[in-house]
Amino acid sequence: MTEEVRDKPKIMRGFAVIDPERRKEIARMGGKAVPAEKRTFARDREKARLAGMNGGSNVPAEKRAFSTNKELASEAGRKGGSARNTMK
């Protein structure tokens, strides 16, 4: 790479230029687009479990948040354990 290419400022496009509140509004609409009973993971918990297991498989271990921050992993585990009781 030449110096010119590396020093070139990034041009913000798409969601990066949208107001944060508008981004949240759009994200909420996406979550409501499909009724809960038609969501694949809501109907097939095994499929959801497998997707979660494979989710970070393309990320090297040293770049995974939980493998570098044990406190974060522990906190997530506690939250997940308490949230699990609320799922149907």
C-alpha positions as MATLAB code, in Angstrom:
seq = 'MTEEVRDKPKIMRGFAVIDPERRKEIARMGGKAVPAEKRTFARDREKARLAGMNGGSNVPAEKRAFSTNKELASEAGRKGGSARNTMK';
ca = [
       0.000    0.000    0.000;
       1.146    3.504   -0.676;
       1.067    6.305    1.877;
      -1.727    8.029   -0.073;
      -4.084    5.067    0.318;
      -3.447    4.632    4.047;
      -3.863    8.339    4.853;
      -7.137    8.639    2.943;
      -9.999    9.533    5.341;
     -12.869    7.080    5.600;
     -16.093    8.175    3.999;
     -19.096    7.424    6.161;
     -21.959    5.759    4.323;
     -25.186    3.951    5.056;
     -26.099    3.536    8.720;
     -22.932    5.306    9.837;
     -24.357    8.672    8.778;
     -27.806    8.144   10.306;
     -28.675    9.712   13.644;
     -28.263    7.124   16.476;
     -31.912    7.474   17.529;
     -33.067    6.791   13.965;
     -30.796    3.703   13.828;
     -32.458    2.377   16.995;
     -35.869    3.042   15.500;
     -34.939    1.098   12.349;
     -33.510   -1.763   14.427;
     -36.724   -2.024   16.432;
     -38.738   -2.266   13.225;
     -36.521   -5.136   12.065;
     -37.191   -7.023   15.253;
     -40.930   -6.667   14.762;
     -40.921   -7.617   11.068;
     -41.458  -11.323   11.728;
     -43.891  -12.552   14.400;
     -42.245  -14.514   17.224;
     -43.962  -17.775   16.273;
     -42.411  -17.613   12.797;
     -38.845  -16.976   13.918;
     -36.710  -20.041   13.322;
     -34.895  -19.927   16.658;
     -38.136  -19.425   18.559;
     -39.459  -22.670   17.079;
     -36.263  -24.723   17.101;
     -34.175  -24.292   20.240;
     -31.657  -26.917   19.117;
     -30.979  -24.926   15.950;
     -30.516  -21.789   18.068;
     -28.107  -23.622   20.365;
     -26.016  -24.855   17.438;
     -25.931  -21.404   15.869;
     -24.732  -19.943   19.148;
     -22.019  -22.581   19.436;
     -20.783  -21.910   15.915;
     -21.176  -18.141   16.083;
     -17.583  -17.314   16.902;
     -15.886  -20.196   15.138;
     -14.468  -17.903   12.430;
     -12.873  -15.580   14.966;
      -9.410  -16.511   16.299;
      -9.493  -17.386   20.002;
      -7.227  -14.481   20.980;
      -9.709  -12.015   19.475;
     -12.783  -13.422   21.217;
     -13.978  -11.186   24.037;
     -14.670  -14.035   26.450;
     -11.295  -15.699   26.006;
      -9.483  -12.446   26.785;
     -11.798  -11.174   29.540;
     -12.861  -13.854   32.026;
     -14.890  -11.398   34.122;
     -16.980  -10.509   31.073;
     -17.562  -14.196   30.357;
     -18.549  -14.857   33.955;
     -20.999  -11.946   34.000;
     -22.565  -13.079   30.713;
     -22.950  -16.584   32.086;
     -24.757  -15.306   35.157;
     -27.089  -13.172   33.039;
     -27.729  -16.044   30.669;
     -28.531  -18.386   33.507;
     -31.102  -16.023   34.969;
     -32.600  -15.177   31.549;
     -32.926  -18.858   30.708;
     -35.699  -19.236   33.284;
     -37.800  -16.638   31.470;
     -37.640  -18.332   28.042;
     -40.455  -20.599   26.934;
];
